[in-house]
Amino acid sequence: METALTQTKPFDRLASEEQIERTAKALEANGFHTLIAENGEQACRMLFELVPAGAQVYQGSSQTLEQIGITAEIEQSGQFDAVRPKLRAMDRQTQADEMRRLGASPDFMVGSVQALTEDGHVIVASAGGSQLGPYVSGAGKVIWVVGTQKIVKDLEEGFRRIEEYVYPLEDERIQKILGVHTSLNKLLIFNKERPGRITIILVKQKLGY
């Protein structure tokens, strides 16, 4: 694992101010409202200013959200109608259809992504894909919190980042937790979005991978 990290070190490097500004401008032009936070604490404040108390919120499984306390705030504060705890309490054998419907169209979908390009595109990678439907169209509003080490030059470099850097780290994590391998089953590209639906909070801090 040490060798892989050494080989892909550029994918772990925070973007420069110029790259951040260029990426934010391109994302805005493609319909993604983009905010810039200095650190995870500021990103948290920005996110919860966008989500009203009592709102239905579903968050994707995300190391970024867990790292800065967003997952805990959504699930444990009592301020929101949190979807994920409800899903965990349900029986997949007998309530699969109900679970599918509950997770498909939340008012707010919160998560992160695996790569942002300097020309304004977004790549999301997933094994199961439960977050992809809400991201694409099911959720009323989508908020992504993204460390700027995920900014890449273009889509080609974004795919490389996922295959060479993100996937090995996620596979290692899943093996430790579940004892099985993960896989890159689904890759989703966002080229543009209708303005006002998706907000991206770029964070000048290494968050997730």
N, C-alpha and C positions, 0 to 999 in steps of 0.2 A: 504494500500500500504506500510506503514511503517513496518508492520509485515513481509510482503513478502521480503522486502529488508533486514531486519534483519536476516531472516532465510537463505538467500542465499548469505550472505556477502562474502564467499570465491570466488564466481564467479565475484566479483567486485574487487578482489585483484590483483595487478600487479604481474607478474611472477618474480621469482628470476633470477639472472644472470645465474645461472646454468641451470634453466629451459629454459631460452631464448636460450642459446647456444646449449643445447640438441635438442630443437625444430628446430632451424635453420639448424643444421646439418642433422636432419632427413628429413626436407623438401627438402633440396638440394639433398639428396640421392634419393628422389622420383621425381625429375625433376623440382621442384619449385625454381627458382632463388630467394634467400632470402637476403635482406639487413636489417641492424639494425640501427634505428635512435634513437637518444637520446630524441627527442621531436617532436612535431607536425611541428614546423618550419623547422627542418632538413628534416623531411619526405616530406614536400612540395617540398623542393629543389630537393630531390632525384627523386621524381615523375616527375617533369617537366624537369629534365635532361634526362629522358627516352622518353619523348613525344616531337617530333619536332614541331616547329611552323608551323601552317597551317594544322596539322594533324586532321583527323576526329576523334572526341572523344565523346563517349557516357558514361555517368556516371550513375550508379545505384543510386536510392534514398538511401542516407546514412547519418546518423547523424555524423559519423566520418569525412566524406569529408566536410560536412558543418561546423563542429566545427573548422577545421583548415584552412578553406578558399579555399579549392580545388574546390568546386562546383562553387563559385563565380568567381574564376580565369578562369575556363574553359568556363563559360557562358558569362562573362562580359568583359574579357580582350581584346577580338577581335583577340587573337593570335591563336585561334583554330577554326576548323569547328565543332561547338558544335551541337550535335544531339538533345539533350533534348529540347532546346528552339524551334527547328523546330517542334518537336512532339507536344509541347504545343500549337503551333499556328495552328495545323491542326484540321480538323473536324472528330471526331471519327465515326460519322454516315455516312459520305460520302467518307472518305479517310482511312478507317480502313486497307485495304490491303496495301496501300502505307506506312502507319505508321508501320505496321508489318514488311515490308521488310526493311524500313529504320533503324529500331532498331535491326534487326536480325544479321547484319554482319558489325559492325563498324571496322575501322582500329584499334582503341584502345578502350577497355572497362575498365573503372575504377570503383572501388567500395570497399567494405569491406566484411567480412565474420562474421559468428557468433561464430565459434569455430575452434581452431587449436589444434591438439593433439601433445603430446611430441614425438610420434613415426611417425610424418610426414603426417597426414591426415588433410583434410579440410572439414568443414561442412558449407553449406549455407542454410539458411531458407528463405522462401518466401511465401507470400500470392498469389500474381498474377503471378510471375515467369518470368516477362519480361527480367530480367537480366540473367536468367539461360542459355538460348540458346547461347548468346554471350560468357558467361563464359565457357561453355562446348566445343564449337567448332566454333561458328559463328564469333567471333572477331579475328582479326589478332594477337593482343597482349592484354593481360589482366594484370592489375596492381591492387593489393589489398593492402590497407593501414589498418593495424590491430594493435590496442592497445594490449599490452601484457597481459592485464587482461583476454583476450579471450583464453589464452593457458590453456588447460586441459590435464589430464593424458592420456585419451583414448577416443574412440568413445562413449562408454557408458556415460562417464562423460560429453562429449560434448552434447549429446542429453538431459541430465539432465539440463545442463546450459541453453539450448535453451528453454526447457519447463518450468523450474522453475524460470528463471531469465529474459531472453531476452523477451519471449512472454508477460509476464505481463507488462513490461515497454513499449513495442511497442503497446500493446493493449490500454494502458492508453493514449499514445500519439495520436493514431488514433482517439480515442473517443473525445479527446479535439479538434482535427482538423476537423473531418468529422461527429462526432456524431454516429459512428457505431463501431462495434467490428472488429478487424482483426482476422485472423486464420492461423494456421500452415498448409497450404495446401500442400506445397512442401518442401522436404528436399533433398538436393543434397550432395553426398559425393564424394570428389576427393581423390582417393588413390595415383595416380601417374599422371604425365603430361609429354609430350615430352619436353625435355629441350629447353629453349629459348623462350617459348610462354608466360608463366605466371611468373610474378615477385611479390613477397610478401615483403612489407616493414613493418617490425615489429617495433613498436614504444613504447618506455619505458615511456608511458604516458597513462592515462586512456582516451580513445577516444571512443565515442559512447557507446554501451552496447551489 
